[in-house]
């Protein structure tokens, strides 16, 4: 993208689908902090946004904002990583695997330690 020529639409398509999807793939196994995600995104945004006809100083709130509120509809990689972790946690607790059993045992121990009699989501 830095050395070749792409139209503005193709550059934005490359950022939002190709590059961002490549970053999303390992998120299940990573615990990268929000600050480090910002540092990871700086070179991409400084190079990719001008190719797409957008200023590299464009506010990230709009870039990562939902399209229903006139944002660009991208999700910040740190938030996406957290959502993937929650989804995988829910998937594994429903499966009868070693990981699922370990997580269910952990939640049961947590419930005993905090003194909750029912589900953790029912406690106030």
N, C-alpha and C positions, 0 to 999 in steps of 0.2 A: 504494500500500500504506500510505503514511504518513497520507493524508487520508481514504481510504475504509475501508469495513469488509469484512473477509474473515474467514471462519471460520479456525480454527487449522489445519485440514487444508489449506484452500486457500492460506493464507499459506505453509505449508511447501512445498506443491507449486509455488507461484510462485517461491520462492527456489531450490529444487533443480532445477527444470526450465527455467523461463522465464529468470530472471535469470542463473543460472550458465551456461546454454547461450549466452546473448548474450555473456557474457564469453569463452567458449571459441572463438567464431567467429574472431576475429582473431589467435588465439594462434600460428598458423603463421608469421605475419609479424612478431611482436613478440619482443623480448628484454627483458621487464620483470623487474627484480630481485625477489627474494623480499621484501625490505623494502617495495618499492613495491606489490607485490601485497597485502601486509598493510594498507597504507594505503588501497588501493582497496576492500578488503573491510570496513573498519571501518564506514563509513556503512550498508552493506548489512546487516551483522550487527547493528548497534545498532538499526536500524529494523525489520528483518525478523524477527529471532528473538523479540522480545516479541510481535509479531503472531501468531507461531506457538505462543505459550505457553511459550517457552523464555527463560530469563534471558539478557540481553545479555552477562553476565559468564561465560557457560557456557564451559568449557574447550575450546579449539580442537582439542586432541588427540582428544577424543571426537567433536567435530563432523566432523573430517576423517578419523576412524578408519574402518577397514573394518567392514562390518556383521557379518562373521563373528566379530569380537571386540567386539561390542556397541557399535560406533561408529555414526554416522549414514550412513556409506557415501559421503560426498562426498569428492572428492579436492581437495587444496589447489591453487589455480590455478597456482602456480609449478611444482609437480611435473607437473601436467597439461601445461603449456606445454613442459616439457623432454621429456616423452614424445611429444608431437606432433612436436617437432623431430626426434627420433630416428626416428619412423615415416616422416616425409617424407624424411629422409635416406636411409633404406633403400629407399623407393619410387623415389626419383630415381636412385639408383645402379643400379637394375635396368632403367631405361628408356633407350632410345637417343635421348635428347634432348640439347640443348646443356648443360643443367644436369647431367644424368647423366654426360655425358662430362667435364665440368669437375670434378665430384666424384670420378670414377674417376681422373682425372689427378692431382688433389690427393692422393688416398690413395696412389697409386703413388709420387709424389714424397716423401711422408711416409715411406713404407716404405724408400725409398732413403736418406733422410737419417738414419734411426735404425738402418739396417743390418740390417733384418729380411729374411730370405731367402724366407719364405713369407707366409702371411696374417698380418695384424696380430693377429688373435685367437689365433694359435698361439704368439706370443712370450711369454716370461715375464719 
